Amino acid sequence: MIGYFIRKLLLAVPLLWGVLTLTFLLLELAPGDASDAFINPDMSPDVVASVRLKWGLDRPAHERYFIDLKNMASGDFGRSITLERPVAEVIAETLPNTLQLAAVSLFVSQFFGLCVGIAQSIRQYSRLDSALAIGTLFFYSMPAFWLALMLQLVFCLYWNVLPSSGMVDAVMYDYMTPTQQLLDRCKHLVLPGVAMGLAGAAGDARFMRSAMLEVIRQDYIRTARAKGLPEWKVIGKHALRNALLPAITLLGLNLPLLFSGSVLVEYIFGWPGMGRLIINAIMTEDAPVIMGCFFVYTLLVVVGNLLSDLVYSVVDPRIRFS
Amino acid sequence: MLFLFGGSALPGCSGEEAAVKPGNPVPAAQEGGPLQRDALVIATPVDAKDLLYVVSQTASDSAIIEATSMSAMDGDFDCKITYQPELAASWQFSEDGKSITVHLRDDVTWEDGQPVTADDYKFTYDLVADPAVASPRLDMLSHMLPDARPRVIDAHTVEFQFKEAYDRTTMLSHLGIPFVPKHVLDSPGVDRASLRGHAINATAPLANGPWRVATWEKNARIVLEPNPKFTGPKSMIPKLKRVIFKVIPEYATRLLELENGSVDLMDQVLVADADKLAAEHPEIQLHRRGWRTLDSVLWNTIDPVDYKAKLDTAKPGVKPSDVKPNHLFGDREVRRALASAVDVDKLIKDLLTSQVTGEVYGRPAIGTITPALCGAHNDNLQRLPFDPASARTQLAALGWTDSNGDGWLDKGGEVMRFTMITNAGNQRRAKAAVIIQSNLKDVGVDMQIEQLESNTFFERLRARDYDAALSGFAAGLLIDPGAFWAPNAEFNFTSYRNPKVDDLIARGMSEPDYEKAKPIWPELQQTIYDDQPFAFLYWMDDIVAVNSRFQNTAIDILSPYRRLYQWSVPVDKVKYQQ
C-alpha cells in the first residue's frame, strides 16, 4: 500500500507542473504586472523601473518561468512583491483558517447529505421523499453567494442570533475565557460553513439516495431482514457501509470545488482565509503569492484524494491497493 | 495624491508583546487623563497593509497611522487646508519664503521610551528619497534642496530649504508628516529595499501618538488601545477605551452589521441605503463629508493605434504632439457637441438623489478642482446646456449628418460610432454609462459600452488604448492641476495639451500666496472646460453612517473618522463595559 501512495504522490508532480505552468501563462496574458501597484502620479518612472529590476519583472517570460519552477521545486515560494514577506509565511497565516472552514463545510455537506439521502431512500416515493427531493434541488440550484446573503439576512438581521463576519467577536473576544473563545469561534463558523456546505449536501443527498436504493435491493439486505434484524441495524450496518463507497469518491471529487467555493464565501463573511489572499494577489498581480497559493491548493487536492483512497480500504476491507 | 492627515507607525515591540492577552485589563488611562470607556467599531472594506508612512498608500493605512502617530502638523479644512502645530511646536518661513524652520516639541517619545527628535524627522525624508525604498511620496522632495531636506540644526529644530517659493499651504503639506523611528530602522541589519516586510511596517508598528496597535489580525481586525506611554498634549489623550477596525470586504455585510449594531461606523453608504437607515434606524446618524470624488467621460484626443505604433517603433518618450489626432475626439468642437448631448442633471437625479427625501448627493462638475475649495472653484462658470437639438446642429456643421436615414450620423461613409470603456463592479458607473449611451443615441451617435476588469481598465488608460472612458477620480484638497493636464503627466490620460493651460498652471503653482493664486484657478477651469477633454459629469458626496452614542466626532472631507482621540460616549450610553 505504501508503494501505491508513493506512486500516487509521484504522479502529482506532473499535475503540479501543469497547474503552475497554466497559472504562469494566465498571469503573462493579463495586462500589467505587480509594479503597477507602485504607480501613482507622484512616483518617478525610474523608481517603477527599479522595482521591476529588483523583482526580475524586466526579464523575458521564459527566464522567469524557469526561475519560478526551479524555486518551487526546491520548496522556495519566494517573497510577495507587494507585501515584501515570504510567501510561505503569508500562506501559513491564512491556510489554517481556510482549512477550518473547509472542514466544517465538508462536515455539513457529508452529514446532511448522508442523512437526507438515507431518509429519502428508506421512504422512497413517500411525501417525505418528494419534499426532500424538492428541497435538495432548491439548494443545489442556489448560487452560494445568494444563499450566504439570505442566511445573513435571516440569522444576523431578522433574528440576530449568529455573527455575520470574521472568525471571532471583534469586540469581546479578548475578554472571554478560553471556553467562551472556543464557542465564539464555533459560532462564527456556522454560517460560512453552512453556506459553503449546503449546496454540496444537496448534491451528496441525491447521490446517496441512489446509492442506497441500489444497495437495499440486494439479496443480502433481504437476508438480513429475513433473519429478523431490526431495520436500523439493516440500514445502519449492512446497507450504509456498502452505499458509502460512492459517497467517498464524491468526497475526493468535492475537494477542489470546496476550495474554489471558499473564495466567494470568504469574501462575503469576511473570513481571513486563502480565498481572500488569492483575490488580493490577483488584483495586485502578485505572481509569487498566486503561484504559491495554487501550488498549495493542488497539493491539498492530491492529499485529499489520497485520504479518500485510504478511507476506501477502511470502509471496505476487501479493497487492497497494490 | 495628497497628504491629508498624519500618521506613522513603529516597531520595537514584537507582535506578541503588543497583543492584548485575553482577560488582561486594557492599560489604564494616563495619570490625570480622562476616564476612558466604550469601544468604537469601524467597518472597513480593506485591511491596512503598510503602517510606515514612507511606504503607506491606502486610506486604511492612513487611518491607523494618523491614530498611532503624531504628525508634525495637523490639518483642518474650511474652504482650504490650514495647518496647526502638533509634533511641531512652531515654524517660521524665511523672508524670501524659500526656507522653513521647524521647532519640534521636546516631550514626545516613542512607545519604547526613546525620544522623538529631529533625527527621526530627517531620517523619514532620507527614506523617501532612497530609490531602494520605492516610496510613493517622492513628490514631497521635488522642490527641496537635496542637502536641506531637512538640515538638522539641533535635537528639536530642522530647516527645510526649497529651490523656489510656491504655495505655502502646499509647502507645509510636504512638512506636516508623521515620522519613522530612526533608532529602529537605521541599522545595518535593516534592508531598505525590503522595508515593506519589516515588522515595524507589516506586523508590529511602534506608536508615538495617542493610540497604539494592540492586536493586528491580518484581514480580520485591528484593535487600537490608548498608548500608555503617550507623552504628548493632554488634550490628545483618548476618551474611548478601544477603537476596532473590522475588515469586511462585502458592502452588504458591512451594512447589515451597521444595522444590527455589530459595527458603529461605515462610510461610502449608497444613497438608497441612506434612505433606509434614516427611516428605520433612529440610532444611526448620517453625515455628509463633502465633494471629493468625481465621475467623468474621458475623450482620448490622440489616435490610440498611431500612438501604439509610434511607441513600438519610435524611440522611448514619444510625445502626444507627434501622434495623429483621434478621428473623433481630436476635434474640440465634436467634444463640445457631445457634452451638450449628455444630460448631467438626469444622471444626478437618477443616481445621486434620494427617492424618499429628495436630498441630492451630487452636483454638476465643471473641472477637477473640487467645489469644496471655495474661491478656487469656479462657481460662475456657465455649463454647456443639455440641448440635443443644438448638439445635432453642431455635429451637422462639422459634417456629421444622417445621410442615409438609418438613425446614425455619418460622414464620408463613416458612422459616428465608438466604444466607451469603464471598470466593472461599479453599479453607479454602469448605470451612468447606459444613460449616456441613451443620450448619445438620441443625437444619432452609436456608443458601445465595454466593462473591463479594473487592472485592465487602468492599463488601457495608461496606454492611451481607448477612444472614450468613463472613469472616477478622487480630488486632492491641495490644488495640483498639473497631475491631470500637464502635457506629459502620467495621469493625463486624454493627452490633452493647451499652452495657455500650461502657463496658468505654472503661474498658479509658483505663487506662494494662496489668495493671490486664487483668481488664476477659475480661469484655468474655464479654459479647460471650453476645450472639454473630459465630459465632466458630477461630484459625489460621501455618506458616513455612525451610531449616535458617539460625541465630539470629527467626520469631514479630510477623513470619515478623524482625531479619534476626541471621540467620546456619555456614561449613560456606554455599550461595551470592557
Boltz contact constraints between the chains, C-beta under 6 A:
constraints:
  - contact:
      token1: [A, 31]
      token2: [B, 456]
      max_distance: 6.0
  - contact:
      token1: [A, 31]
      token2: [B, 459]
      max_distance: 6.0
  - contact:
      token1: [A, 32]
      token2: [B, 455]
      max_distance: 6.0
  - contact:
      token1: [A, 32]
      token2: [B, 459]
      max_distance: 6.0
  - contact:
      token1: [A, 38]
      token2: [B, 134]
      max_distance: 6.0
  - contact:
      token1: [A, 40]
      token2: [B, 136]
      max_distance: 6.0
  - contact:
      token1: [A, 41]
      token2: [B, 1]
      max_distance: 6.0
  - contact:
      token1: [A, 41]
      token2: [B, 483]
      max_distance: 6.0
  - contact:
      token1: [A, 41]
      token2: [B, 490]
      max_distance: 6.0
  - contact:
      token1: [A, 41]
      token2: [B, 491]
      max_distance: 6.0
  - contact:
      token1: [A, 42]
      token2: [B, 138]
      max_distance: 6.0
  - contact:
      token1: [A, 42]
      token2: [B, 139]
      max_distance: 6.0
  - contact:
      token1: [A, 43]
      token2: [B, 136]
      max_distance: 6.0
  - contact:
      token1: [A, 44]
      token2: [B, 138]
      max_distance: 6.0
  - contact:
      token1: [A, 47]
      token2: [B, 131]
      max_distance: 6.0
  - contact:
      token1: [A, 47]
      token2: [B, 134]
      max_distance: 6.0
  - contact:
      token1: [A, 50]
      token2: [B, 131]
      max_distance: 6.0
  - contact:
      token1: [A, 51]
      token2: [B, 134]
      max_distance: 6.0
  - contact:
      token1: [A, 84]
      token2: [B, 194]
      max_distance: 6.0
  - contact:
      token1: [A, 84]
      token2: [B, 196]
      max_distance: 6.0
  - contact:
      token1: [A, 84]
      token2: [B, 197]
      max_distance: 6.0
  - contact:
      token1: [A, 85]
      token2: [B, 197]
      max_distance: 6.0
  - contact:
      token1: [A, 93]
      token2: [B, 218]
      max_distance: 6.0
  - contact:
      token1: [A, 152]
      token2: [B, 256]
      max_distance: 6.0
  - contact:
      token1: [A, 156]
      token2: [B, 256]
      max_distance: 6.0
  - contact:
      token1: [A, 156]
      token2: [B, 260]
      max_distance: 6.0
  - contact:
      token1: [A, 157]
      token2: [B, 256]
      max_distance: 6.0
  - contact:
      token1: [A, 157]
      token2: [B, 260]
      max_distance: 6.0
  - contact:
      token1: [A, 160]
      token2: [B, 260]
      max_distance: 6.0
  - contact:
      token1: [A, 164]
      token2: [B, 253]
      max_distance: 6.0
  - contact:
      token1: [A, 164]
      token2: [B, 256]
      max_distance: 6.0
  - contact:
      token1: [A, 165]
      token2: [B, 248]
      max_distance: 6.0
  - contact:
      token1: [A, 165]
      token2: [B, 253]
      max_distance: 6.0
  - contact:
      token1: [A, 166]
      token2: [B, 220]
      max_distance: 6.0
  - contact:
      token1: [A, 170]
      token2: [B, 221]
      max_distance: 6.0
  - contact:
      token1: [A, 170]
      token2: [B, 244]
      max_distance: 6.0
  - contact:
      token1: [A, 170]
      token2: [B, 246]
      max_distance: 6.0
  - contact:
      token1: [A, 171]
      token2: [B, 39]
      max_distance: 6.0
  - contact:
      token1: [A, 171]
      token2: [B, 576]
      max_distance: 6.0
  - contact:
      token1: [A, 174]
      token2: [B, 20]
      max_distance: 6.0
  - contact:
      token1: [A, 174]
      token2: [B, 22]
      max_distance: 6.0
  - contact:
      token1: [A, 175]
      token2: [B, 578]
      max_distance: 6.0
  - contact:
      token1: [A, 267]
      token2: [B, 249]
      max_distance: 6.0
  - contact:
      token1: [A, 267]
      token2: [B, 250]
      max_distance: 6.0
  - contact:
      token1: [A, 268]
      token2: [B, 250]
      max_distance: 6.0
  - contact:
      token1: [A, 270]
      token2: [B, 248]
      max_distance: 6.0
  - contact:
      token1: [A, 272]
      token2: [B, 219]
      max_distance: 6.0
  - contact:
      token1: [A, 272]
      token2: [B, 220]
      max_distance: 6.0
  - contact:
      token1: [A, 276]
      token2: [B, 219]
      max_distance: 6.0
